[in-house]
Amino acid sequence: MGLLMLPQVILLPFAGMIVDRVSRTKLLIITELVRCILVGILTCLSLLQYLSITTLSIFVVMYGMMNALFQPAYMALRAQVFTEDIRNAALSLTQISQELARLVAPVLGGAMVGLISVGAGFGTVAVLLFISIVVLTFVRVDKPTSKNDTSPVLHNFRHELLGGFIEIRKHPWIWITILAFTIINIGFAGITTILLPWLMKVHLHLSDLSYGLVSSAGAIGAIIAALFYGRKSTHRRGYVAYISVLINSVALACLAFVSTTVGIMMLIAIANGAIMVFALIWEGSLLELVPEESYGRVASLDLFGSWTLLPIGNVMSGWLASWLGGVEAIWLEGTLMFCVALGVLFIPAIRRFN
């Protein structure tokens, strides 16, 4: 997982320069093609029983490099396609499709690996990536325009690199939120990816089925929130966004005080629904505020800010759980998220954002 994240953290600040200079559709097709080939090679190696940790390490580094290009290009392409008249509904449908994938994919993957083989699972992913490439060929959007298109890339390297930072600095809502979520994401990821599995499996001795039900409840909560948001025209978005983060942090902190599967399901559904509302407001605001020609760089810096401290944060979550105890770590990280969100809500620029 570290090798998967490392190239993304390193490349994301620079990936936006590429995204803002080339056709985003072609870049997505190229990265999907490389990922398809990589997974196809893994399929063959797995079926021939030649897989090794070294092979997987090389694979995840190259896959992470493609992710560093794909994610900001995908976000920038949505900025071109999701015009103002369809923005809320389109963002909601996008998030719903992703949550449905998170709901169904683990079940299909587990069934594929358990009933057939790991190679069959890799092969299925390769086929799905190929379908993605075919679908992307139907997207027709213009290449982003840039004042520096006629100049050599190296000559304008410094200007291009700083362009994203300059654009972010124009909007306090954007740069304050990116800084805040550098910390908030540590608590969110620590609780949901490290401490929640420990809480259910080790501390409460709940079954694997219980964990599956909790995962499904989280996806359902997010889908309901996305459906509701897609039908509304939200006002006072600064308030709504950070109140949603406060609700999310309270729900996650309360995990420390429940002991049943149903209780955990309810809290995770509330937490995921709340953070979904924030995510939709956040992306909608980026689409609205950031010019099309700069969107790739801003999206890259947004992802960089969200991910750069996660490896350290995950280690700190494990250390904190070992030092204080897992239950204490849950409410402490939830409290940290709450305090950061509450502090941001006191900033006038955030409260005024509409």
N, C-alpha and C positions, 0 to 999 in steps of 0.2 A: 504493500500500500504506500510505503514511503517512496519507492521508486516510481510509482504511478503519479504521485503528487509532485515530486521534485522537478521534472521538466516543465510542468504546468506553471509552478511558482516562478521558475527562472524565465520562461518564455512569454508569459502573459503580458508583461509590460511592453514587449516588442511586437507581439502578435497583432495588436490593434493597428500598427502602421501598415502591415500587409493587408489586413481586412479593409482598411480605408483606401487602398490603392488599386485593388483588383476586383473583378466580378465576384461578389459574395456567393452567388450560386455555383460558379465554377470551383471556387475554393472549397465549398461544402462537398461537391461531388468528388474532388480530388482527395480530400481527407477521408471521406467515406470509402473510396476505392482502396486507399492504402490500408485502412482498418479492415476492410473485407479481405484483402490479400493476407494480412497478418493473421486474422482468425482462421482463414483457410489453411494457412501453413500449420497453425496449431492443431487444426482438425486432423491433418495428415500425420503429424508427429504423434498425436494422441492415439490414433488408430494403429499406428506402427509401434506404439509403446516406446517412443524415443523422447518423451517429455522429461525435462529435468528442471531443477530450480534455476540453473543458469539460463536455460532457454526461456523460461517464464520471466526472468528478470529482464532479459533483452526485450522481450515482447512488451512488457508493461511500460518500459521507458519509451519505446517507439509509439505505443498506443497513447501514452500521456502527451507526447509531442503533438500528435494529431488532435487530441482533445484541446490543447492550448490554442490551436487554430480554429477548430470546429466551433467551440462554444461562443467566442465573440462574434464569429461570422454568422452563426445562427441567430444571435441576438440582434445583430445589425440588419440582417435580412428581414427579420420581423419588423424592425423600425421602418423599412421601406414598404412592406406589404400591408401592415396594420394601420390603415388610414384612420383619421379621427372618428369618422362615422361608424366604424366597426370595432374600434380599439378595445373597449371593455369586453364585448362579447368574444372577440378573437383571443384576447389574453386569457379569459376564463376557459374557453374551449381548449386552448393549448395546455393550461395547467391541469384541466380535467383529464386530457389524454395521457399526460405524464403520470398522474396519480393512478389512473387505470392500469398503466403499464407496471407501476410499482406494486400494484395489487395482484396482478396476474402473473408477471414474469417470474417471481421466485417460486411459485407453485409449479409452473411449467418447467422451469429449469431443474427443480428438485425431482420432478417426475421423470424428466428426460434422463438425467444422470442416474437416478436410482433404478429405473426400469430398463434402460438400454445401455448407455455408456457416456463417459465424459466427452469422447470424440463426437458422439451424436449431438450432444449439447452444443459444442463448439460449431459443428456443421450447421445447426439450426440458426445460430447467431450469424454465421457467414451469409446464409440465404437471406436473412432479414436485412442485413446491411446492403446486400445487392438490391433488394426491393426498395430500400431507402434511396439508393442511387437512381433507380428508374423513376421514382416519384419526383426527385429533385430536378430531373430533366424537363419536367412540365412547368417549372417556375420560370417566369419571364420577367426579370427586372433589369433596369439599367445599371451599368457600372457607376459607382459613386463618383461624383465630380470633385476634383481637388485643384486648388490653385497651383499646386506644385507638381502636377502630373508630368509636365514636360521637363522637369529638372531631375538630375541623377539622384537616386535614393540616398547615397552616401553623403552627397553635398547637403542634403536637407535633413540628415539623420537627427541632429540635435533639435531642429525645429519640429520635426514630425513627432519625436519622442515627447517633447514638452507640450505638444498641442493638446493631448488628452488632459494633462494636468491643468493647463490654462482654461480649458473648457469647464472642468470640474470646479475650479476656483470661482467661476462666475456665479455659481448657484450654491449658497450655504446649505440648502436642503440636501444636495447631493454629497458634498464633501463631509458634512457633519455626520450624515447617515453612514457613509462608508467607514469613517473612523469609529463610529459607535459599534457597528457590526463586526469590526475586527475583534472586539471584546465579546459582544453578545454571542457571536457564532462559536466562540470557545465553550461557553456554557451550554449552548444548545446542542452542539455536537457531542460534548462530553456526556451530557445526560442521555441523549437519544441513542448514541452509537456505542457507548461504553458502559455507563452505569445502569441503564434500563435492562439490558440483557442480564447483567449481574444480579440486579434486584429480583428479577423473575426466576432465573435459573438457580442461583446460589442461595440468595437470602430467603426467598419465599418458597422455593422448591416447587414452582409451578411447572406444568408440562410444556413441551414444545408446541402443542396445540394452542395453549394459552398465548404463547408469544405470537403465533400466527394470527390469532384472533385480535390481539392488540395491534399488530401491523395493519390488518384489514380495517380496524376501527379508525386508525389514523388516516388512512386513505379515504375512507368514507367521510370523515369530518372535513377533510380538505376539499373533497368534491362538492359537498353541500355548500361550503363557504364560497367556492368558485361559482357555483350556479347562482347563488344569491347575489354575489357581487356583480356578476355579468348582467343582471337585470336592473341594476341601480346606477344612478348618476351620483357619485359620492362627492359631498362638499366637505370643507374643513379637513382635507386629506391628511395634514400633519397630525392633527388630533387623532383621527381615526386610525392612522397607521401605527402610532406609538401606543395608543390604548390597546390595540391588538397585540403588540409586543408585550405589554404589561400583563394581559390576560394569558398569553402564552407562557410567560415566566412563572406566573402564579400556579398555573396548571401543572407545569413541570416540577416546581418545588413541592407541590402537594403529593407527588408520587412517593415522597419519603414517608407519608402518613397513611397509605392505603396498603391493604394486604390481600385483596381479592382480584381476580381476573376482570370482573365486571367494573370494579372501581378504576383499575388502570386503563381499561378500554375507554371509559368515559373521559378521563383526564387527557389521554392522548388524542382522542377525537376533538376535544375542545382546543388543545394546544395546536394541533395541526390545522384546524379550521382558522384559528386566530392568525397564525403565521402565514397562511395562504392569503388572507385579506391584506396583510402587509406586503407580501410579495407582488400581488396584483397592483396595488397602489404604487409600489416602487418602480416596477417596470413601466407602468403607464406614465409615470412622471418622467422617466428617462426618455421615453418615446416622444414626449411632449416638449421637453426642454432642450435636448441635445440635437444639434443639426445632423442631418443625415451623413454628411461627409466626415464627421468626427465621431460617429457613434461607435465604430469598431474600437477606437482607442479608449473611449470612456468605458465601454463594456469590459475591455481587457483589464483596465485598472480597477473596476468594480469587482471583478472576479478575483483579481490579485489581492485586493484588500480583504475579501471574504475568506480566502484560502490560505494566505501566507503564514498565519500563525496557528493554523489548525494542527499541523504535526506537533508543534510544541505544546499546544493546548491539550491535545489528546494524552500526551505523556504526563502533563501536569494533572489531568483528571485522574489518571491511574495512580499517580503518586499521592494525590490528595485522598483518594479512597483508601489507600494502604495506610496512610498516616492517621487520618481522622475516623475512617470508616465509610463505607459506601453510602449508607443512608444520610449521614451528615454531609457528605460531598454533594449529594443530590440537592438538598435544600440550600446549601451554601452557594452552589453554582446558579440555582434558580434565583436566589436572592441577589447575586451579582448581576444577572441579566435584568432583574427588576430595577435595581438602583441605577444602572446605566440608562435604561429606557426612561425612567422617571427624570433623571438629570437632563436628558436631551429634551424632554417635553417642557422643561422650564426655559429653554432657549427661545426667545421671541421669533427668530427666523423660522423655526420649526412650527411653532403655534400658528404663525401667519400663513404658512404654506397652504394654498387652496387650489 
